[in-house]
Amino acid sequence: MNRREFVNMSSMAAAVLTVMPEETLFANPKDTKVKIAIIGVGNRGQDHIKNLMDRTDIELVAICDIDQRMLDIAKGLINKSGNPMPEVFTGDDYAWKKLLRNKNIQCVLIATPWEWHKPMIIGAIEAGIKYVATEVILGITLEDHWDVVHAAEKYNAQVMMLENVCYRRDVLAVLNMVRQGIFGEIIHLQGGYQHDLREVKFNNGIQKYGGGVEFNEKGFSEARWRTNHSVHRNGDLYPTHGIGPIAQCININRGNRFLKLSSFATKSRGLHKYIVDHGGESHPNAKVNFRLGDIVTTTIVCANGETIILQHDTNSPRPYSLGFRVQGTDGLWMEVSDTIFIEGVSKPHVWDSATAWLEKYDHPLWKKYGKAAESSGHGGIDFFVINAFIEAVKHGAKTPMDVYDAATWSAIAPLSEQSIELGNETVDFPDFTSGKWMYSEPSFALNDAY
């Protein structure tokens, strides 16, 4: 069997599983509560606390953060929920290591700045914790990604990156359509992270999201650390929201893989202009030289012949969009215009509204859990990604998005930096699975929990 025959058979099997009755897909869960710890209870960690406090199958046993203000907010959320207060770890940058000594912890969730993800993931694994959930991204350097993969393999641990966009309702409906062959054979995909973050990257807590121009030690929340990456790095620094969903459509790491990548960056103007517009030309930050190009475009070619275009655009004025496009031999879906065209069904050369199609192919996960997800963040998708992780822990099962997915999607950041640094040279994409992609089968969103 050649590679294309294999992936086609895998896609057919996935389509069959997707439409099977829910009760045949998933065993009854254990009656024990999952004991979870959270490292990092800033804005994102607090979102996770809210979702977890709504569940009856978990016990939050420990939290950690170095920011007392964030800890106080987190403790207030826990008190309000009526759940018992977990053990609190704080005091210095390495307080999380003390948390990991708690032998009651079954799984840990990491919601800290990017540069801490790798050491905390590996620290948790080496402490004997078999399930680790981490916010995106996995690491900074390519070596970081390999280190996490090797640690997970050595200790037989499950590392799941919390890429919640994979569970977005329209994204899952399109995945359902792909698996049922509605678009024919997929040939090209697009996505990205196109989100004006200037007010996030520059604020001081008082002017939060309202025109501040401070970052690093004078900044608040993400401005304390995220903006600094724009000073020193030039590449697609946040690729996973775009690449995760489209990677699922073409079975990356499960019969297919990324082969080569090349990236281009525009000049850097947006962050400097924002500082001058809101703080004046005399503001000290107006002298900062930002390396990150305002728009970074990355092209990827896959083993099965598909091409992918990703765009990173966080420093210019624009409405939010991930820019998804899924195109096959029989039609395509375009997120930005909310349109679909299916040959033989749509009127020739005329777009259909995507709404009716997405409702028709609404994924079984949303049909089952849509109500439960209503109160969670990001339009409900936060519920799904946390639910998937907790259900995997409860069943001692593999997570639906594994360490190979995390490394592959996240490694686009350092690889794009490398390509740009080399004059937009095409670089080889590493195979984090070490050949297992040829034999692994699709698993994402194929049971009634994840």
N, C-alpha and C positions, 0 to 999 in steps of 0.2 A: 504494500500500500504506500503510495507516495504521500507527501505532506498535504497537498491540496485535497486528496480524497479523504485523508484523516480528519481534516478540519471540517469538511463538509458533513461527514458522518457525525462528528461531535455536535455540529450546529443542529442537525436533524434531531439528535437525541435530546438536546437542550430544549428544542421546541416542543417535543412530546411531553417532557417533564413539566414544562411551564404550564400546560393546560390540564395536567392531571388533577383530580380532586385533592383538596388540601389534606384531608384526613389520611391519604395514602402516602404523604410525603414526609411526615415528621413524627417521631416517636414522642410519647408523653415525657415531659421534663421531670427531673428529680424534684423532690419536695423540700430541698434544702435551699437556704438563702445564700446567694453569692456574696462573699466577703471581698469588698473592693476598696482600694485606696486611690486617692487623687493627688498627684503632684502638680501643683500650679492651680490656684483658685482665683486667678484674675478674671477678666470679663468672660473669656471662653470657658474656663473651669467652672465658673458660676452657672453658665448655661447647662453644663453637664450635671451639676448638682441639682438644679431644678428638675431635669428629666429623671434623674435617678431617684429623687425623693418621691416621685409619683409612682414608683414601682413597689410592689410588695415582695419581690423575689430577690432583693439585694439588701445588704447591710453595709453601710459606709463606715469602715472601721478606722480610717486615718486620712488626714488631709495635711498638706504641706505647702507653705509659701513663705517668702521672706518679707512680703509687704503686709504690715499689720492692718492697714486699711482694707486690703482685699480679704484678709482672713476674717476681719470683723463682719464684712458683708456676707461672706460665705457662712459664717456661724449663724448670722441672722436668718439666712434662708433655711438652714437646717432646723433651727428652733421653730420657725414658722410652720414647717412641715410636720412637726410633732415627733420627728424621729430622734433617737438618742444622739448625743453629741459624740463625734468620733475623736480619737486621739489627735492632738494637734502638734505638728512639728514646725519649728521656725528657728530663727536666730542667726543663721548664716547660710551661705550659698550651698553648703553641703548637708543641710539638715535632712534632705531627702534620703541620704544614706542611712540615717538613723531610722527613718520610717521603714525602710526595706528590711530591717531586722525583725519586724513584727511577723511572727510565724503564722499568724491567723490570716494573713492576706492571701487570697487566691488569685487575684488579678489586680493590675494597676493601670490607671489611666493617666497619661502625661499630657498636660496642657501648658507648657512652658515655652519660652523663646526657642527658636529653631536650633540654636547652637547647643542647647542642653539635651535635645532629643536623643542623640546617639549615646552619650554616656549614661543617661537615665535608663534607656531601654536595656543596654547591656548590663548595667548595674542590677536592674530588676531580674533579668534572666539569670545572672550569676548568683543572685540571692535565692534562687530556687523557684521563682514565680514563673509559672508556665504560660500565663496569658498576659500580654501587654498590649494595650491600646494607646496609640499616640496620635496627637494632632499632626497634621501635615506641617512641615515636610520631614522626611526621615533623617536627613543629615545635611551637612554643608559640602563636604568634599566627596569625590568618588570613593575614596578609601573609607569614609564613614559608612557608606552604603554596604560595601563589602564586609566591613567589620560586623555590622548588625546581622547580615545574612549568615555569616559564619558562626556567630554566637547562637542564633536561633537554631541552626542545624546541629551544632555541638550539643546543646542542652535540650533539643527536641521541644522547643518553645514555639508558641503561636504569637506572632507579632502582626497586629492589624492596624493599618493606618486608617484613621477615621475620615475617609473621603466621603463625605455625606452627599455630594452632588450625584454620586452613582445611584442614589435612592430618590432623586427628584422625580415627581410624578410623570412629567412629560418624557423624561429620559428613560424611565423604566417602560413606559408605553412604547417608545420607539425601539428599545431593546426587544420587547415582546414581538414587535413587527419584524425586526431583523431575523429573529429566531424562527419566525413562521414564514420567512421567505418573501415578505411583501415587497421589499425593495430589490429582490433578486440577489445577485452576488455583489457584496459590498466592494467598492473599488477606491473610494476616496472619502476622507473624513476631515472635519475641521472643528476646532474648539479653542479655548484659551481662558485667560483671566483678564477681562476688560472691565475694570472697576476703579473709579476715581477715589483714590485713598489719600489724597493730599491732606485732608482735614484729620485723618487718622495719623498720618506720619508726622504732623506738626500740631501738637496741642500741649497744654500745660495743666490740664485738669480743671482749670477754671474756665478756660475758653474751649472746653472739649467740643470737638466737631463744630467749631465756629470761628475759625480764622486764626488760631494760634500759630506761631512759627518756631516753637521750641522742640528740641528732641534730645536724645541721650539723657544725661542726668537731670536736665530741666524738663524733660518730657513726661507725659502721663501715659500709662498703659503701653500700648504697642510702640508709641513714639520713643520710648526709652531704649528700644533695641532694634525694631524693624527698620527704621529709617537709616540706621548706620549701614545696613546691607546695601542700600542704594548709593552710599558714599564710596564703598570699596569694591563693589561687584557690578559686572555688566553681563547680563544673561536673562534667561527666563527663570526668575527666582521663585515662581509660584505656579508650577505647571500642573499640579495634580487635579484641580477642579475641572480643567479642560480635558486632560488626557485620560483620566480614570473612566468616565462614562464611555468614551469612544473606544478605549482599549477593550472594554467588555463586549462591544459589538463585533469585534474581529478576533476574539479569543486569544488575546495576547497572553503569553506564558502557558497557553493550553491549546497547542496546535499551531501557534503562530508566535512571532516575536519581532521586536524592532531590530533592524539591521544597521542602519546608518542615520546620521543626524547632521544637519547644518543649520547655523543660526546667523541672523543679521540683526544689527541694532541701529536705530536712528541716533541722531545727536541727542544730547541731554539738555533740555531746556525747561521742562515743566516745573520741577521742584525749585529751581532758582527763581523763576518768574513768580511762583506762589509766594516765596519769601519776600521778594521785592514788593509785590502787590499788597501784602498784608503786614509787613514789618518795616518796609522801607529799604532803600539801597544802603543805608548806613548800619543796618542790623548785622551783627557779627556773622550770622548764618548765611548772609548774602555772599560771603567770601568762600563758602564751602564749595568744593568742586565735586559734583556728583558724577560718578562713572556710569550709572545705569541709564541706558538709552530709554527715551520715552516710550518707544514701541519696539519690542523685540519679536522677530518673526522666526519661527523654527520649522523646518521641514524634516519629516521622518519617512523613511521607506521601510516596508515590512517584508518578512520572509515570504509571505503569500502574495506579494505584489501590490498591496494597498499603499497609498500615500496619505500622509497626514500633515496638516498645517496648523500650528499653534501660534497664538499671539498673546503677549504679555503687555498690558497697557494699564498702568496704575497711576501715572503721574500727569495725566492730561484731563481736561474737562470733558466728561462724557457720561451718559447714563450707563447703568450696569448691564452687562451682557457677557455671556460665555461664548457666544458666537458659534453654536453648534451647527454642523452640517453633516448629515449622514447620507451618502450617495451610493446607489447600486446600479446594476444594469437595467433595473425596471423602474427606477424613480429615486426621489430624494426628499429629505426633510430639512427645512431651514428654520432654525430657532428664531433668528432676528425678525424675520417677516411673518413668523407663525404660519408657514405655508408648507404644503406637501404636494408632490406630483407623482402619480402612479400611472405608468403607461398602460393603456387599455381600459382604465377606469376613469381617470381624470379627462376632462375635455382637452384635446390636443392644444399644446402651447398656452394653456391657461392654468394658473395656480389654483389649488384647492385650499380653503382654510384648514389648518391642521386640527382645529378643535374637535370636529366630529370623528376624525380618524383616531385621535388620541383617546377619546372617550370610548370608542369601540374596542380599542386594544389596551384599555386600562389594565395594568399589571395586577395579578392576583394578590400581591402583597398590599397594594393600595386598597383593593376591594375589601380585604380583611381588616387592615389596621388603620385605614384612613381616619376614622373617628378618633381612635386613640392618639393619633399623631397630631390632631388639630392644635393642641396647646403647646407643642414643642416648637423650637426655633427653626428658622430658615424654611418656613412654609411647611413644616412637618417632617422634613428629612432628618433632622437631628434625632427624632424618635427612632427612625429605622436603623440608623447606623449604630446607635447605642444598643438597641434591641438585638441586633445581629451579633454584637460582641457578647452580650450577656447570655444569650441563648447558646452560643458556642461554648462558653465556660460551663454552663449548667449541664450540657450534654457531653463534655469532654471531647468536643468535636473540633475539626479544623475550622478556622474562621473563614468566612466567604471571600474575604480579601486577605491574602497572606503576605508573608514577608517578601516574597518575590515580586508581588504586585507593588508593595510599598517601595522597594528599592528601584524597580524599573520605572515607575512613574516619577518618583522624586529625583532620580539621577539625571533627568533631563536638565535640571538646573546646572550642576557642574559641567555636564557635557556641552551645554549651550555656551557657557562661559569659555570653555576650552576652544570651541569652534570660533567664536568671535575673536578670542585672543590670537588665534592662528590665522587671522585674516579671512574668516568665514569658511575655513576649510571643512570639508566633510569628514566626520570622525566616526569610527566604529562604535556601535552600541554594545556594551558588555552583556553577556548572557548570564544573569545572576542565578538562573536555574541550573546551570552547568549541564544542559542538554535535556533536563526533565520536561521542558516545554513540549517536546515532541511526543510525549506519552501521557501528559496530564490532560484531563477532560474539564470542560466548563463546569463551574460549580456555583457561580454567583446568581442569586435570586432564583434558585431552582428548588427551594422548599418553602414551606409556608411561614417560616420565621425570618429567613434572609436569602 
